[in-house]
Amino acid sequence: MTKQTKRGDATRDVLRFTFRHWRNEPRYVALVAGTIMMSTLADVFMPVFAGRLVDAIAAGEGNREAALNAALMAFAIMTGLGLLMIVMRHLAFYGIVELTLRIMGRVGRDAFARVQRFSTDWHANSFAGSTVRKITRGMWALDLMHDTLLLALLPSLTVLAGSMIVLGLRWPIMGVVIGLSSLAYIVMTGLLAMHYVAPAARLANSWDTRMGGTLADALSCNPVVKAFGAEIREDARLTRVVGKWQSRTRRLWQRGTNSGTTQFTALLGIRVAIIGTAIWLWWNNRATPGDLAYVLTTYFVIHGYLRDVGMHINNLRRSVNDMEELVAITGERIGVLDRTGAGAIHISRGEVEFDRVTFHYAGHDTPLYTDLSLTIRAGERVGLVGPSGSGKTTLVKLIQRLYDVNDGEIRIDGQNIADVSQASLRSQIAIVQQEPILFHRTLAENIAYARPGASMEEIERAARLANAHEFITSLPKGYATLVGERGIKLSGGERQRVAIARAFLADAPILILDEATSALDSELEVQIQQAMERLMVGRTSIVIAHRLSTVRSLDRILVFEKGRIVEEGNHDSLYRKGGLYRRLCEHQGLDFSDHRSRELAAE
Ligand code: ADP
């Protein structure tokens, strides 16, 4: 596809997107369009009566009385038209306020809903700051687009068409001059906007988005920046991005100015043509002084609208550019979709089964898992160990269906997880993440996230079971403490226990524990270990173990290597076997063999 057609497609997509939303609000669109056109037509007829007024006064030498009557009549009609214009315009503006707010609200909600459902990979590859910017910028662009299309371009076109017809009926030559020159002007302005200004705007916008992303990235990683005293480095990084943004935006603004000057030159040409034609008509005795007043007034009305047409087309162009990224989001594929009519999963026992599963990460040369089969019995406690990158985390991501498998099936209690709704599946799986993420909300709200509407007693009970109650009540605001963005105000161990409390409250039949890699002091480790043991009771539990000391008590250990399960069994049998598991244990400086324990006891 060439660059040119891509650009055209993007513009078409944005307009189609806007009109699709208009179709949902036909009453408001009709109200705004109808009232604004009536208000504009009042403007078109104003010059007719201005001309009559001048003619009445010019003819007033003979019968001043009759002239006054005619003049007053024209004057009254002009005032009436002015009033009509004001009332209609008022209605149009009221209508557009409602129309725009409804559509902006819907667009914002839709975009958020989609983005939330985008795949884990999409989120990993996007800056949250940039996405926020794309959505809010797009919403505001919609406001500008509505004002431009409905309150500006529509009236301008009505005035041009109306004046052309009204003047053309009197002097066809004048209709032709106005029609042709307006058309030429609009086409020229449109071409300039789309092919000269828009490409520069697109580039400037992408740098504006990148600037937002750079800011958000550095700010959200502020602890790292601080730790390395890298503020100056980050300043320099932003300076580079700002420099690029400036040069791109400068080019955009300069092109805007050039295009404006060209438009004003063209307008001067149109003025010369219209007034020249009027003088020619007068010279040939085809126009009275009143006619001249009529043409001049019409010209000034047209001039006002045409001058603004340039600005409106520029605004239209700008709003299209600003909406492109938002519209692209709404057109993007949601990675993992529910099948149509997918029902809820029913888990009574909690048996998890991988049946010849093949899974291939996009962008990798080879599949991570090939024909992987595995059964985790109901209530079994399984540990996943293996070197980093061996495929432990991916296994639990597949159970949550964060990705679809390429081949084979994953079943829970005999139901293929690809056939049930994702929300029901995930509500049956409680997770304690390696680096638990908390909302910037109170501790109570964070714990209750697992079960909305949980009572304070339930929250406290869960916190007690997670060994979190004590530290929470020792905080000045207790359960009402705000935890800072992503939970930054809590220590790693505290966040971990809040996450465990959440899992207690979720009370799901399947549990995934992703053990923290960071070292905790031994007392804390015992507390967390205790809480986890308590949590596992009566649930199918899968533990991604980084510290092998924690997997000893589990029913079964699966040892992963390069996406394959190379050993399985309990700790003692695996250790005795002397394979990869034993090497991993020895690498961590752990030696749990009974043989060694006996030796230690003897010493
Ligand atoms: P572990 O949990 O054992 O450290 P993972 O399951 O996270 O291993 O990763 C297994 C392999 O898949 C690694 O080679 C890793 O680089 C790759 N991988 C993990 N996540 C993604 C992703 N989102 N996109 C592409 N490759 C990934």
Boltz pocket constraint, residues with backbone or C-beta under 6 A from the ligand:
constraints:
  - pocket:
      binder: B
      contacts: [[A, 121], [A, 124], [A, 361], [A, 362], [A, 363], [A, 364], [A, 368], [A, 386], [A, 387], [A, 388], [A, 389], [A, 390], [A, 391], [A, 392], [A, 393], [A, 394], [A, 395]]
      max_distance: 6.0
